[in-house]
Amino acid sequence: MIVIVDSGSGNLRSLCNGLRQSGLEASVMRTPPAEPPEVLFLPGVGAFGHAAGALEDRGWISAIPQFLASGSRLVGICLGMQLLFETSEENPGARGLGLLPGAVRRLDPSRAKVPHMGWARLRFVRPELAPLPWAYFVHSFVAAPESESCVVAWATHGGDEFPAVVRAGRVVGVQCHPEKSQAPGIAFLAALAGGGP
């Protein structure tokens, strides 16, 4: 079972369509299912604090760690990746899932226009996921993990390098939108859903 978390802050339709193009069906759920899903997708656009609050109110903050302990996989996309971390400069009082040690910082506006909207090359430094050469981004904030050991791929905006893909065990985060990154992005999305390279 593939579940897409509805935190009230995601473009759920494009993710559903992207998975469907790969021959995969997903259920969009506002609250956690009774049984652990095989994979959870956590998409998101908008503000860190609002999304974190919605996850708390809808029961996901406590449910997601329990699902992971039961063997589920979790894929965070865009804001969903940022929510894998502990805190964000966007809303200093808000708490993320804390599954990955670190915070979220704002892209440097002195280097290039923020928000970053458009295509960027991904530089993979760990071979455990199938490479995605280029991907589409829409974001103003990026992850700043405590350790770079979780970083699978990097991207750059105006010389400001940031983690584009992170992974720690069954938790994966992608700052880009694979579902909007044409055929290579759809293939990458399918690999994430299947847990393969």
KEBAMI-170068 format. One record per residue (C-alpha): residue in three letters; x, y, z. Coordinates in steps of 0.1 Angstrom, whole numbers, padded with zeros to 4 digits, always signed. Each point is the difference from the previous one (the first is absolute). Layout:
residues N
alaXYZ...
//
This chain:
residues 197
met+0000+0000+0000ile+0013+0035-0010val-0014+0028+0021ile+0003+0037-0007val-0002+0021+0031asp-0025+0029-0003ser+0014+0027+0023gly-0021+0027-0018ser+0032+0014-0015gly+0008-0022-0030asn-0007-0002-0037leu-0015-0035+0004arg-0014-0002-0035ser+0033+0003-0018leu+0016-0026+0022cys-0029-0024-0005asn+0002+0005-0037gly+0038-0006+0000leu-0004-0033+0019arg-0028-0010-0023gln+0022+0006-0031ser+0023-0026+0016gly-0028-0025+0003leu-0004+0006+0038glu-0031+0009+0019ala+0001+0020+0033ser-0026+0009+0026val-0001+0036+0012met-0007+0000+0038arg-0007+0029+0023thr+0006-0022+0031pro+0022-0030+0005pro-0012-0034-0011ala-0006-0028+0025glu+0027-0022-0015pro+0036+0010-0010pro+0002+0008-0037glu+0029-0013-0021val+0010+0035-0009leu-0011+0035+0011phe+0004+0031-0022leu+0001+0033+0019pro-0003+0028-0026gly-0004+0037+0008val+0001+0035-0012gly-0003+0031+0022ala+0011+0008+0035phe+0019-0024+0023gly-0020+0010+0031his-0034-0004-0015ala+0008-0035-0014ala+0016-0011+0033gly-0031+0011+0019ala-0023-0018-0024leu+0021-0032+0004glu-0003+0002+0037asp-0037+0008+0000arg-0008-0030-0024gly+0021-0025+0020trp+0029-0005-0024ile+0028+0013+0023ser-0005-0030+0023ala-0011-0025-0027ile+0029+0004-0024pro+0027-0012+0024gln-0022-0030+0009phe-0004-0008-0037leu+0037+0002-0006ala+0007-0023+0029ser-0024-0025-0016gly+0019+0001-0033ser-0017+0027-0020arg+0020+0023-0022leu-0004+0038+0000val+0007+0023-0030gly-0002+0038+0007ile-0003+0023-0030cys+0009+0037+0000leu-0015+0014+0033gly-0005-0037+0009met+0037-0005-0001gln+0005+0031+0023leu-0025-0014+0024leu+0023-0031+0005phe+0023+0023+0020glu-0003+0017+0034thr-0006+0037-0005ser-0001+0027-0027glu+0011+0036-0003glu-0034+0006-0016asn-0019-0006+0032pro+0025-0002+0029gly-0026-0013+0026ala-0013-0028-0021arg+0013-0036+0003gly+0004-0024-0029leu+0000-0038+0002gly+0036+0000+0012leu+0008-0032-0019leu+0032+0015-0013pro+0023+0021+0022gly+0002+0036-0012ala-0019+0031-0010val-0013+0018-0030arg+0015+0032-0013arg-0010+0027-0025leu+0017+0000-0034asp+0025+0029-0002pro-0018+0028-0019ser+0033+0019-0006arg+0011-0028-0023ala-0032-0004-0022lys-0037+0007-0001val-0020-0017+0027pro-0022-0019-0002his+0019-0024-0023met-0024-0010-0028gly+0013-0021-0028trp+0024-0027-0010ala+0032-0009+0016arg+0026-0028-0004leu+0003-0026+0027arg+0035-0012+0011phe-0003-0035+0015val+0026-0009+0026arg-0015-0033+0011pro-0010-0026-0025glu-0028-0016+0020leu-0028+0017-0020ala-0003+0001-0038pro+0014+0034-0011leu-0023+0028-0012pro+0022+0023-0021trp-0023+0030+0000ala-0031+0009+0021tyr-0025+0027+0004phe+0000+0021+0032val-0023+0025+0017his+0012+0010+0034ser+0015+0027+0022phe+0014-0022+0028val+0024-0029+0001ala+0011-0027+0024ala+0031+0006+0021pro+0007-0035+0015glu+0023-0003+0030ser+0020-0026-0019glu+0006-0002-0038ser+0000-0038+0003cys-0037+0000-0008val+0004+0020-0033val-0005-0021-0031ala+0000+0029-0025trp+0008+0037-0001ala-0014+0028-0021thr+0010+0037-0004his-0019+0032-0003gly+0021+0030-0008gly+0030-0016+0016asp-0019-0009+0031glu+0004-0038+0003phe-0026-0019+0019pro-0011-0037+0005ala-0023-0010-0028val-0005-0036+0012val+0005-0014+0035arg-0003-0036+0013ala+0003-0017+0034gly-0013-0035+0000arg-0036-0002-0011val-0003+0039+0000val+0006+0019-0032gly-0004+0036-0008val+0001+0018-0033gln+0000+0038-0003cys-0010-0001-0036his-0033-0010-0015pro+0006-0033-0018glu-0036-0001-0011lys+0006+0032-0020ser+0034-0010-0014gln-0012-0017-0032ala+0006-0037-0008pro+0033-0003+0020gly-0018+0015+0031ile-0029-0025-0004ala+0025-0029-0001phe+0017+0013+0030leu-0033+0004+0018ala-0009-0036-0009ala+0034-0012+0014leu-0007+0018+0033ala-0034-0015+0002gly+0014-0035-0006gly+0029+0004+0024gly+0025-0009-0028pro+0031+0018-0014
//
